């Protein structure tokens, strides 16, 4: 299982009940293919940078979910068939621990050469 992020943009005219039905369909697709929803964030109605199917606004929903790579293709195919979905994008989330960079200390030429010991 891998962690994915899915962004779904609905037509702004879609009713609350219609969006809820489509979101349940998406969640059902994820569960049907062995995945699990981790997080869901509804961003609401926002302006889109360019017109999609003659719409300048859209209703945005973002999901974080676990799924197998083969299941993502099936989920995308299911979203393509939804009429109220303007656009969607599913991307792989790579979660890595960020390690701090070590500072390299440059040694000066004087510090690199030891001074000869004085014989007393």
BELWONOR-V615549 format. One record per helix or strand of 2 or more residues. SS is the DSSP state (alpha for helix, beta for strand). FROM is the first residue (numbers start at 1). TO is the last residue. If there is no record, write none. Layout:
# BELWONOR-V615549
SS FROM TO
SS FROM TO
This chain:
# BELWONOR-V615549
beta 2 11
alpha 16 32
beta 36 52
beta 55 67
alpha 69 80
beta 85 92
alpha 109 112
